[in-house]
């Protein structure tokens, strides 16, 4: 299964260590197309190259897993595109964060939205989601 992992980049890197743990778990059972989301930023390709590459990966993906706790325009855009392309989407939102999830994500019946307390719980939600995609 090819997974497009989405997480905040320019909207803030506070959760990057969590993204790294989620991507490490995803890699145990799938191909992650977007590992850079989890790694420390080094340099920046031009914006149009980034958009071209990310849209190509999204079209190739069998599933999208997004960490949505840090609200990001780019992640929200990717979620809307994934829905339009008919790609299954899992949104992971950490409980206890000082933010409220957007109604456009939390209210979308086509997205599986998992509120999680810790990374172990997020990983078990990932497993259930990928089992269903794989099945
Ligand atoms: O609006 P944001 O920057 O927070 O959007 C984050 C989302 O957009 C991620 O899920 C990525 O898929 C995508 N994205 C945004 N910036 C980049 C990027 N910049 N490279 C690839 N995808 C991106 C280069 C940073 C890299 C060197 C770590």
Backbone and ligand atoms as CSV (ligand in chain L), in Angstrom:
chain,resi,resn,atom,element,x,y,z
A,1,UNK,N,N,0.854,-1.199,0.000
A,1,UNK,CA,C,0.000,0.000,0.000
A,1,UNK,C,C,0.886,1.244,0.000
A,2,UNK,N,N,0.576,2.196,-0.876
A,2,UNK,CA,C,1.318,3.461,-0.913
A,2,UNK,C,C,0.547,4.514,-0.122
A,3,UNK,N,N,1.230,5.078,0.866
A,3,UNK,CA,C,0.584,6.040,1.763
A,3,UNK,C,C,1.174,7.433,1.552
A,4,UNK,N,N,0.280,8.405,1.395
A,4,UNK,CA,C,0.681,9.815,1.379
A,4,UNK,C,C,0.486,10.324,2.792
A,5,UNK,N,N,1.587,10.598,3.496
A,5,UNK,CA,C,1.487,11.144,4.854
A,5,UNK,C,C,1.531,12.656,4.767
A,6,UNK,N,N,0.578,13.324,5.428
A,6,UNK,CA,C,0.500,14.786,5.422
A,6,UNK,C,C,0.616,15.321,6.838
A,7,UNK,N,N,1.385,16.392,6.975
A,7,UNK,CA,C,1.521,17.071,8.267
A,7,UNK,C,C,2.031,18.474,8.013
A,8,UNK,N,N,1.846,19.320,8.998
A,8,UNK,CA,C,2.219,20.725,8.842
A,8,UNK,C,C,3.703,20.904,8.538
A,9,UNK,N,N,4.010,21.765,7.591
A,9,UNK,CA,C,5.403,22.173,7.348
A,9,UNK,C,C,5.529,23.671,7.649
A,10,UNK,N,N,5.042,24.509,6.766
A,10,UNK,CA,C,5.194,25.948,7.020
A,10,UNK,C,C,4.245,26.456,8.092
A,11,UNK,N,N,3.201,25.719,8.387
A,11,UNK,CA,C,2.278,26.155,9.436
A,11,UNK,C,C,2.835,25.891,10.833
A,12,UNK,N,N,3.993,25.234,10.911
A,12,UNK,CA,C,4.627,25.037,12.213
A,12,UNK,C,C,5.103,23.608,12.387
A,13,UNK,N,N,6.322,23.469,12.945
A,13,UNK,CA,C,6.955,22.148,13.038
A,13,UNK,C,C,6.916,21.574,14.454
A,14,UNK,N,N,6.078,22.123,15.337
A,14,UNK,CA,C,6.049,21.647,16.720
A,14,UNK,C,C,5.812,20.133,16.820
A,15,UNK,N,N,5.009,19.575,15.909
A,15,UNK,CA,C,4.652,18.162,15.997
A,15,UNK,C,C,5.526,17.265,15.122
A,16,UNK,N,N,6.604,17.819,14.565
A,16,UNK,CA,C,7.448,17.006,13.676
A,16,UNK,C,C,7.942,15.711,14.344
A,17,UNK,N,N,8.296,15.736,15.649
A,17,UNK,CA,C,8.718,14.460,16.269
A,17,UNK,C,C,7.599,13.410,16.263
A,18,UNK,N,N,6.365,13.866,16.426
A,18,UNK,CA,C,5.232,12.923,16.344
A,18,UNK,C,C,5.088,12.396,14.923
A,19,UNK,N,N,5.228,13.283,13.924
A,19,UNK,CA,C,5.128,12.823,12.531
A,19,UNK,C,C,6.168,11.731,12.271
A,20,UNK,N,N,7.371,11.921,12.825
A,20,UNK,CA,C,8.442,10.943,12.598
A,20,UNK,C,C,8.061,9.579,13.168
A,21,UNK,N,N,7.420,9.574,14.339
A,21,UNK,CA,C,7.026,8.290,14.944
A,21,UNK,C,C,5.894,7.641,14.164
A,22,UNK,N,N,4.966,8.439,13.664
A,22,UNK,CA,C,3.863,7.892,12.872
A,22,UNK,C,C,4.380,7.332,11.540
A,23,UNK,N,N,5.312,8.066,10.916
A,23,UNK,CA,C,5.871,7.590,9.647
A,23,UNK,C,C,6.673,6.305,9.870
A,24,UNK,N,N,7.411,6.233,10.982
A,24,UNK,CA,C,8.164,5.008,11.280
A,24,UNK,C,C,7.210,3.823,11.396
A,25,UNK,N,N,6.066,4.038,12.029
A,25,UNK,CA,C,5.085,2.957,12.131
A,25,UNK,C,C,4.498,2.621,10.759
A,26,UNK,N,N,4.143,3.627,9.993
A,26,UNK,CA,C,3.590,3.387,8.645
A,26,UNK,C,C,4.557,2.556,7.811
A,27,UNK,N,N,5.870,2.846,7.942
A,27,UNK,CA,C,6.872,2.159,7.122
A,27,UNK,C,C,6.980,0.682,7.445
A,28,UNK,N,N,6.520,0.260,8.626
A,28,UNK,CA,C,6.585,-1.164,8.946
A,28,UNK,C,C,5.628,-1.964,8.069
A,29,UNK,N,N,4.656,-1.292,7.449
A,29,UNK,CA,C,3.688,-2.061,6.663
A,29,UNK,C,C,3.254,-1.402,5.366
A,30,UNK,N,N,3.868,-0.272,5.004
A,30,UNK,CA,C,3.470,0.374,3.751
A,30,UNK,C,C,4.630,1.180,3.197
A,31,UNK,N,N,4.460,1.613,1.961
A,31,UNK,CA,C,5.438,2.527,1.348
A,31,UNK,C,C,4.956,3.945,1.616
A,32,UNK,N,N,5.804,4.753,2.261
A,32,UNK,CA,C,5.434,6.137,2.556
A,32,UNK,C,C,6.033,7.034,1.478
A,33,UNK,N,N,5.166,7.716,0.721
A,33,UNK,CA,C,5.613,8.530,-0.413
A,33,UNK,C,C,6.208,9.861,0.026
A,34,UNK,N,N,5.895,10.297,1.237
A,34,UNK,CA,C,6.205,11.678,1.660
A,34,UNK,C,C,6.971,11.726,2.977
A,35,UNK,N,N,8.089,11.000,3.036
A,35,UNK,CA,C,8.822,10.909,4.303
A,35,UNK,C,C,9.394,12.249,4.758
A,36,UNK,N,N,9.620,13.163,3.819
A,36,UNK,CA,C,10.195,14.472,4.158
A,36,UNK,C,C,9.329,15.251,5.152
A,37,UNK,N,N,8.018,14.939,5.200
A,37,UNK,CA,C,7.141,15.651,6.132
A,37,UNK,C,C,7.582,15.388,7.570
A,38,UNK,N,N,8.228,14.230,7.780
A,38,UNK,CA,C,8.627,13.836,9.124
A,38,UNK,C,C,10.070,14.200,9.449
A,39,UNK,N,N,10.837,14.602,8.447
A,39,UNK,CA,C,12.255,14.856,8.713
A,39,UNK,C,C,12.503,16.353,8.852
A,40,UNK,N,N,13.558,16.729,9.563
A,40,UNK,CA,C,13.852,18.148,9.706
A,40,UNK,C,C,14.064,18.779,8.337
A,41,UNK,N,N,13.505,19.958,8.134
A,41,UNK,CA,C,13.627,20.624,6.843
A,41,UNK,C,C,15.075,20.971,6.558
A,42,UNK,N,N,15.536,20.636,5.347
A,42,UNK,CA,C,16.856,21.084,4.926
A,42,UNK,C,C,16.690,21.634,3.517
A,43,UNK,N,N,16.830,22.930,3.405
A,43,UNK,CA,C,16.660,23.561,2.103
A,43,UNK,C,C,15.208,23.484,1.673
A,44,UNK,N,N,14.907,24.050,0.543
A,44,UNK,CA,C,13.540,24.131,0.083
A,44,UNK,C,C,13.575,24.118,-1.438
A,45,UNK,N,N,12.841,23.211,-2.042
A,45,UNK,CA,C,12.690,23.287,-3.489
A,45,UNK,C,C,11.789,24.480,-3.787
A,46,UNK,N,N,11.705,24.889,-5.035
A,46,UNK,CA,C,10.791,25.967,-5.384
A,46,UNK,C,C,9.357,25.520,-5.130
A,47,UNK,N,N,8.492,26.478,-4.822
A,47,UNK,CA,C,7.124,26.134,-4.477
A,47,UNK,C,C,6.413,25.379,-5.604
A,48,UNK,N,N,6.633,25.791,-6.861
A,48,UNK,CA,C,5.904,25.099,-7.927
A,48,UNK,C,C,6.401,23.666,-8.085
A,49,UNK,N,N,7.693,23.425,-7.832
A,49,UNK,CA,C,8.198,22.047,-7.876
A,49,UNK,C,C,7.603,21.215,-6.747
A,50,UNK,N,N,7.495,21.824,-5.558
A,50,UNK,CA,C,6.909,21.117,-4.415
A,50,UNK,C,C,5.468,20.724,-4.734
A,51,UNK,N,N,4.696,21.659,-5.271
A,51,UNK,CA,C,3.290,21.377,-5.587
A,51,UNK,C,C,3.175,20.279,-6.647
A,52,UNK,N,N,3.992,20.386,-7.719
A,52,UNK,CA,C,3.955,19.376,-8.789
A,52,UNK,C,C,4.250,17.990,-8.235
A,53,UNK,N,N,5.326,17.887,-7.431
A,53,UNK,CA,C,5.736,16.590,-6.902
A,53,UNK,C,C,4.682,16.039,-5.948
A,54,UNK,N,N,4.163,16.899,-5.073
A,54,UNK,CA,C,3.186,16.417,-4.097
A,54,UNK,C,C,1.890,15.978,-4.777
A,55,UNK,N,N,1.449,16.697,-5.797
A,55,UNK,CA,C,0.231,16.276,-6.507
A,55,UNK,C,C,0.444,14.956,-7.245
A,56,UNK,N,N,1.655,14.753,-7.782
A,56,UNK,CA,C,1.941,13.474,-8.443
A,56,UNK,C,C,1.899,12.333,-7.432
A,57,UNK,N,N,2.499,12.556,-6.258
A,57,UNK,CA,C,2.457,11.513,-5.212
A,57,UNK,C,C,1.029,11.255,-4.752
A,58,UNK,N,N,0.248,12.324,-4.625
A,58,UNK,CA,C,-1.125,12.152,-4.146
A,58,UNK,C,C,-1.930,11.293,-5.122
A,59,UNK,N,N,-1.760,11.544,-6.430
A,59,UNK,CA,C,-2.488,10.752,-7.429
A,59,UNK,C,C,-2.084,9.287,-7.399
A,60,UNK,N,N,-0.844,9.039,-6.943
A,60,UNK,CA,C,-0.297,7.681,-6.904
A,60,UNK,C,C,-0.714,6.942,-5.622
A,61,UNK,N,N,-1.176,7.693,-4.629
A,61,UNK,CA,C,-1.395,7.101,-3.302
A,61,UNK,C,C,-2.647,6.232,-3.245
A,62,UNK,N,N,-2.552,5.153,-2.461
A,62,UNK,CA,C,-3.722,4.308,-2.168
A,62,UNK,C,C,-4.464,4.817,-0.947
A,63,UNK,N,N,-3.787,5.597,-0.114
A,63,UNK,CA,C,-4.389,6.077,1.124
A,63,UNK,C,C,-3.660,7.335,1.575
A,64,UNK,N,N,-4.382,8.196,2.285
A,64,UNK,CA,C,-3.790,9.391,2.879
A,64,UNK,C,C,-3.943,9.287,4.391
A,65,UNK,N,N,-2.819,9.481,5.097
A,65,UNK,CA,C,-2.849,9.593,6.551
A,65,UNK,C,C,-2.358,10.996,6.885
A,66,UNK,N,N,-3.193,11.786,7.577
A,66,UNK,CA,C,-2.833,13.163,7.894
A,66,UNK,C,C,-2.843,13.365,9.396
A,67,UNK,N,N,-1.771,13.999,9.915
A,67,UNK,CA,C,-1.790,14.434,11.309
A,67,UNK,C,C,-2.267,15.881,11.258
A,68,UNK,N,N,-3.428,16.150,11.859
A,68,UNK,CA,C,-4.108,17.430,11.652
A,68,UNK,C,C,-4.146,18.312,12.902
A,69,UNK,N,N,-3.369,17.966,13.924
A,69,UNK,CA,C,-3.437,18.750,15.164
A,69,UNK,C,C,-2.938,20.177,14.955
A,70,UNK,N,N,-1.796,20.347,14.291
A,70,UNK,CA,C,-1.352,21.695,13.917
A,70,UNK,C,C,-2.081,22.058,12.625
A,71,UNK,N,N,-2.963,23.065,12.668
A,71,UNK,CA,C,-3.776,23.379,11.481
A,71,UNK,C,C,-2.907,23.962,10.371
A,72,UNK,N,N,-2.959,23.343,9.199
A,72,UNK,CA,C,-2.089,23.719,8.080
A,72,UNK,C,C,-2.914,23.879,6.810
A,73,UNK,N,N,-2.726,25.013,6.116
A,73,UNK,CA,C,-3.404,25.221,4.830
A,73,UNK,C,C,-3.050,24.127,3.839
A,74,UNK,N,N,-1.748,23.775,3.779
A,74,UNK,CA,C,-1.313,22.758,2.819
A,74,UNK,C,C,-1.980,21.417,3.100
A,75,UNK,N,N,-2.041,21.026,4.377
A,75,UNK,CA,C,-2.667,19.747,4.721
A,75,UNK,C,C,-4.163,19.794,4.392
A,76,UNK,N,N,-4.828,20.909,4.705
A,76,UNK,CA,C,-6.249,21.023,4.392
A,76,UNK,C,C,-6.501,20.906,2.896
A,77,UNK,N,N,-5.643,21.521,2.107
A,77,UNK,CA,C,-5.746,21.431,0.647
A,77,UNK,C,C,-5.564,19.985,0.183
A,78,UNK,N,N,-4.559,19.321,0.742
A,78,UNK,CA,C,-4.312,17.923,0.358
A,78,UNK,C,C,-5.498,17.034,0.722
A,79,UNK,N,N,-6.126,17.315,1.854
A,79,UNK,CA,C,-7.286,16.515,2.259
A,79,UNK,C,C,-8.441,16.702,1.276
A,80,UNK,N,N,-8.689,17.953,0.865
A,80,UNK,CA,C,-9.751,18.196,-0.112
A,80,UNK,C,C,-9.455,17.529,-1.451
A,81,UNK,N,N,-8.195,17.603,-1.877
A,81,UNK,CA,C,-7.807,16.952,-3.134
A,81,UNK,C,C,-7.966,15.433,-3.027
A,82,UNK,N,N,-7.555,14.867,-1.894
A,82,UNK,CA,C,-7.672,13.417,-1.703
A,82,UNK,C,C,-9.141,13.000,-1.790
A,83,UNK,N,N,-10.009,13.794,-1.178
A,83,UNK,CA,C,-11.438,13.473,-1.246
A,83,UNK,C,C,-11.911,13.509,-2.698
A,84,UNK,N,N,-11.513,14.567,-3.431
A,84,UNK,CA,C,-11.938,14.701,-4.832
A,84,UNK,C,C,-11.431,13.538,-5.679
A,85,UNK,N,N,-10.238,13.035,-5.338
A,85,UNK,CA,C,-9.645,11.920,-6.089
A,85,UNK,C,C,-10.185,10.565,-5.622
A,86,UNK,N,N,-11.010,10.556,-4.583
A,86,UNK,CA,C,-11.587,9.305,-4.094
A,86,UNK,C,C,-10.620,8.446,-3.301
A,87,UNK,N,N,-9.581,9.064,-2.733
A,87,UNK,CA,C,-8.591,8.313,-1.955
A,87,UNK,C,C,-9.040,8.258,-0.496
A,88,UNK,N,N,-9.015,7.075,0.131
A,88,UNK,CA,C,-9.393,6.985,1.542
A,88,UNK,C,C,-8.484,7.828,2.429
A,89,UNK,N,N,-9.073,8.497,3.428
A,89,UNK,CA,C,-8.344,9.453,4.271
A,89,UNK,C,C,-8.538,9.117,5.753
A,90,UNK,N,N,-7.433,9.049,6.482
A,90,UNK,CA,C,-7.459,8.978,7.947
A,90,UNK,C,C,-6.856,10.266,8.487
A,91,UNK,N,N,-7.612,10.974,9.348
A,91,UNK,CA,C,-7.110,12.178,10.000
A,91,UNK,C,C,-6.871,11.877,11.473
A,92,UNK,N,N,-5.653,12.141,11.938
A,92,UNK,CA,C,-5.287,11.883,13.334
A,92,UNK,C,C,-5.203,13.217,14.072
A,93,UNK,N,N,-5.978,13.324,15.147
A,93,UNK,CA,C,-6.028,14.577,15.920
A,93,UNK,C,C,-5.772,14.258,17.388
A,94,UNK,N,N,-4.757,14.909,17.960
A,94,UNK,CA,C,-4.368,14.622,19.341
A,94,UNK,C,C,-5.301,15.326,20.314
A,95,UNK,N,N,-5.851,14.596,21.251
A,95,UNK,CA,C,-6.726,15.201,22.253
A,95,UNK,C,C,-5.869,15.955,23.265
A,96,UNK,N,N,-6.446,16.958,23.892
A,96,UNK,CA,C,-5.711,17.711,24.893
A,96,UNK,C,C,-4.907,18.844,24.293
A,97,UNK,N,N,-4.861,18.955,22.964
A,97,UNK,CA,C,-4.157,20.075,22.335
A,97,UNK,C,C,-5.020,21.327,22.503
A,98,UNK,N,N,-4.364,22.489,22.443
A,98,UNK,CA,C,-5.076,23.747,22.683
A,98,UNK,C,C,-5.746,24.263,21.416
A,99,UNK,N,N,-6.136,23.374,20.534
A,99,UNK,CA,C,-6.825,23.758,19.304
A,99,UNK,C,C,-8.063,22.895,19.132
A,100,UNK,N,N,-9.023,23.422,18.392
A,100,UNK,CA,C,-10.229,22.670,18.064
A,100,UNK,C,C,-10.151,22.308,16.588
A,101,UNK,N,N,-10.478,21.071,16.272
A,101,UNK,CA,C,-10.396,20.613,14.882
A,101,UNK,C,C,-11.406,21.350,14.010
A,102,UNK,N,N,-10.990,21.750,12.814
A,102,UNK,CA,C,-11.893,22.404,11.864
A,102,UNK,C,C,-13.109,21.525,11.585
A,103,UNK,N,N,-14.292,22.168,11.526
A,103,UNK,CA,C,-15.517,21.430,11.186
A,103,UNK,C,C,-15.446,20.851,9.778
A,104,UNK,N,N,-14.619,21.446,8.908
A,104,UNK,CA,C,-14.517,20.949,7.536
A,104,UNK,C,C,-13.754,19.632,7.465
A,105,UNK,N,N,-13.043,19.316,8.530
A,105,UNK,CA,C,-12.382,18.010,8.637
A,105,UNK,C,C,-13.209,17.099,9.548
A,106,UNK,N,N,-13.485,17.586,10.749
A,106,UNK,CA,C,-14.206,16.763,11.716
A,106,UNK,C,C,-15.624,16.422,11.281
A,107,UNK,N,N,-16.217,17.262,10.420
A,107,UNK,CA,C,-17.599,17.038,10.000
A,107,UNK,C,C,-17.744,16.311,8.685
A,108,UNK,N,N,-16.639,15.924,8.068
A,108,UNK,CA,C,-16.716,15.281,6.747
A,108,UNK,C,C,-16.923,13.779,6.906
A,109,UNK,N,N,-18.083,13.258,6.483
A,109,UNK,CA,C,-18.350,11.829,6.679
A,109,UNK,C,C,-17.453,10.927,5.840
A,110,UNK,N,N,-16.760,11.497,4.835
A,110,UNK,CA,C,-15.874,10.660,4.005
A,110,UNK,C,C,-14.499,10.500,4.632
A,111,UNK,N,N,-14.193,11.268,5.664
A,111,UNK,CA,C,-12.910,11.116,6.342
A,111,UNK,C,C,-13.093,10.254,7.589
A,112,UNK,N,N,-12.135,9.364,7.833
A,112,UNK,CA,C,-12.082,8.698,9.132
A,112,UNK,C,C,-11.276,9.617,10.037
A,113,UNK,N,N,-11.903,10.097,11.106
A,113,UNK,CA,C,-11.218,11.012,12.026
A,113,UNK,C,C,-10.975,10.283,13.338
A,114,UNK,N,N,-9.698,10.173,13.714
A,114,UNK,CA,C,-9.319,9.467,14.936
A,114,UNK,C,C,-8.742,10.458,15.929
A,115,UNK,N,N,-9.402,10.609,17.051
A,115,UNK,CA,C,-8.836,11.421,18.132
A,115,UNK,C,C,-8.019,10.492,19.013
A,116,UNK,N,N,-6.742,10.859,19.236
A,116,UNK,CA,C,-5.863,9.942,19.949
A,116,UNK,C,C,-5.184,10.644,21.118
A,117,UNK,N,N,-4.882,9.847,22.152
A,117,UNK,CA,C,-4.229,10.399,23.338
A,117,UNK,C,C,-2.715,10.282,23.253
A,118,UNK,N,N,-2.222,9.201,22.663
A,118,UNK,CA,C,-0.772,9.009,22.559
A,118,UNK,C,C,-0.440,8.295,21.246
A,119,UNK,N,N,0.849,8.242,20.943
A,119,UNK,CA,C,1.266,7.708,19.644
A,119,UNK,C,C,0.853,6.241,19.489
A,120,UNK,N,N,0.881,5.482,20.586
A,120,UNK,CA,C,0.485,4.070,20.498
A,120,UNK,C,C,-0.958,3.951,20.012
A,121,UNK,N,N,-1.801,4.827,20.532
A,121,UNK,CA,C,-3.216,4.796,20.103
A,121,UNK,C,C,-3.338,5.223,18.636
A,122,UNK,N,N,-2.569,6.226,18.245
A,122,UNK,CA,C,-2.592,6.661,16.841
A,122,UNK,C,C,-2.159,5.518,15.930
A,123,UNK,N,N,-1.131,4.770,16.348
A,123,UNK,CA,C,-0.638,3.660,15.527
A,123,UNK,C,C,-1.679,2.561,15.399
A,124,UNK,N,N,-2.425,2.311,16.460
A,124,UNK,CA,C,-3.439,1.264,16.346
A,124,UNK,C,C,-4.587,1.725,15.443
A,125,UNK,N,N,-4.891,3.016,15.439
A,125,UNK,CA,C,-5.896,3.533,14.490
A,125,UNK,C,C,-5.384,3.438,13.051
A,126,UNK,N,N,-4.081,3.687,12.862
A,126,UNK,CA,C,-3.485,3.532,11.529
A,126,UNK,C,C,-3.635,2.084,11.062
A,127,UNK,N,N,-3.377,1.143,11.978
A,127,UNK,CA,C,-3.469,-0.269,11.589
A,127,UNK,C,C,-4.886,-0.647,11.161
A,128,UNK,N,N,-5.873,-0.199,11.920
A,128,UNK,CA,C,-7.259,-0.508,11.559
A,128,UNK,C,C,-7.627,0.091,10.205
A,129,UNK,N,N,-7.178,1.319,9.975
A,129,UNK,CA,C,-7.454,2.013,8.710
A,129,UNK,C,C,-6.792,1.282,7.541
A,130,UNK,N,N,-5.499,0.926,7.692
A,130,UNK,CA,C,-4.797,0.276,6.590
A,130,UNK,C,C,-5.310,-1.140,6.355
A,131,UNK,N,N,-5.747,-1.821,7.417
A,131,UNK,CA,C,-6.372,-3.143,7.232
A,131,UNK,C,C,-7.566,-3.008,6.314
A,132,UNK,N,N,-8.381,-1.975,6.519
A,132,UNK,CA,C,-9.587,-1.775,5.715
A,132,UNK,C,C,-9.217,-1.409,4.272
A,133,UNK,N,N,-8.183,-0.562,4.092
A,133,UNK,CA,C,-7.761,-0.164,2.741
A,133,UNK,C,C,-7.206,-1.375,1.995
A,134,UNK,N,N,-6.439,-2.193,2.709
A,134,UNK,CA,C,-5.763,-3.366,2.150
A,134,UNK,C,C,-6.745,-4.458,1.780
A,135,UNK,N,N,-7.739,-4.600,2.659
A,135,UNK,CA,C,-8.693,-5.694,2.552
A,135,UNK,C,C,-9.328,-5.772,1.187
L,1,LIG,O1,O,1.013,24.673,4.463
L,1,LIG,P1,P,2.044,23.681,4.965
L,1,LIG,O2,O,3.429,23.986,4.540
L,1,LIG,O3,O,1.936,23.414,6.442
L,1,LIG,O4,O,1.620,22.325,4.209
L,1,LIG,C1,C,2.137,21.071,4.579
L,1,LIG,C2,C,1.759,20.018,3.545
L,1,LIG,O5,O,2.093,20.470,2.242
L,1,LIG,C3,C,2.508,18.703,3.778
L,1,LIG,O6,O,1.585,17.657,4.053
L,1,LIG,C4,C,3.280,18.448,2.485
L,1,LIG,O7,O,2.766,17.335,1.783
L,1,LIG,C5,C,3.086,19.691,1.646
L,1,LIG,N1,N,4.309,20.497,1.617
L,1,LIG,C6,C,4.462,21.761,2.076
L,1,LIG,N2,N,5.737,22.175,1.956
L,1,LIG,C7,C,6.407,21.155,1.410
L,1,LIG,C8,C,7.765,20.941,1.084
L,1,LIG,N3,N,8.684,21.875,1.367
L,1,LIG,N4,N,8.137,19.764,0.529
L,1,LIG,C9,C,7.192,18.831,0.309
L,1,LIG,N5,N,5.873,18.952,0.635
L,1,LIG,C10,C,5.504,20.094,1.183
L,1,LIG,C11,C,10.082,21.558,1.455
L,1,LIG,C12,C,10.404,21.202,2.904
L,1,LIG,C13,C,11.296,19.976,3.001
L,1,LIG,C14,C,12.715,20.330,2.662
L,1,LIG,C15,C,11.181,19.392,4.412
